């Protein structure tokens, strides 16, 4: 979402040259979050141009209606929001993850309380996204209290001996990346910090070297 949409092919080339581990694509429907972004046709075209795994973050109502479409378009990772699910639909999502063969994640807004069913699903999820900004727009500042939530889930993961990854999404920069990783995140999503930087390569290198 942070890249220049008129120069997407160039952006992908830069990400590949910088050895980004994933390409994160925000899907926003204008209802769940106050913005409208890309769709499955873009993911399909992106998949035809890169071998880098594609990480689709679905900020949409009724996401299960579209999971298979995005998987068929080439998404390797797909996260849906806990706010759009209940216990039954979260189980349906896990079945889709198994049947369609993608790595599934569940995201939470910073302002959302943990749903009672979530911890029971973490043994089967590939990753969890405790967002550090309210979804919708790139370039927002990291919400400091999100660090506590990342730490909370990292501690639960350790105590429960589970293997789900924690993806930090929102306001991630080279400056705060070491603290985010120390809190327990495994995946750093950075948009503005990469594409607004003078050098995409240097920005990604700084994130990958954060400790």
HELIX and SHEET records of a PDB file:
HELIX    1   1 UNK A    5  UNK A    7  5                                   3    
HELIX    2   2 UNK A    8  UNK A   17  1                                  10    
HELIX    3   3 UNK A   40  UNK A   49  1                                  10    
HELIX    4   4 UNK A   63  UNK A   65  5                                   3    
HELIX    5   5 UNK A   67  UNK A   73  1                                   7    
HELIX    6   6 UNK A   82  UNK A   84  5                                   3    
HELIX    7   7 UNK A   87  UNK A  100  1                                  14    
HELIX    8   8 UNK A  118  UNK A  121  1                                   4    
HELIX    9   9 UNK A  146  UNK A  160  1                                  15    
HELIX   10  10 UNK A  174  UNK A  183  1                                  10    
HELIX   11  11 UNK A  192  UNK A  195  1                                   4    
HELIX   12  12 UNK A  200  UNK A  208  1                                   9    
SHEET    1   A 7 UNK A  22  UNK A  28  0                                        
SHEET    2   A 7 UNK A  53  UNK A  59  1                                        
SHEET    3   A 7 UNK A  77  UNK A  81  1                                        
SHEET    4   A 7 UNK A 103  UNK A 108  1                                        
SHEET    5   A 7 UNK A 127  UNK A 130  1                                        
SHEET    6   A 7 UNK A 165  UNK A 169  1                                        
SHEET    7   A 7 UNK A 187  UNK A 189  1                                        
END                                                                             
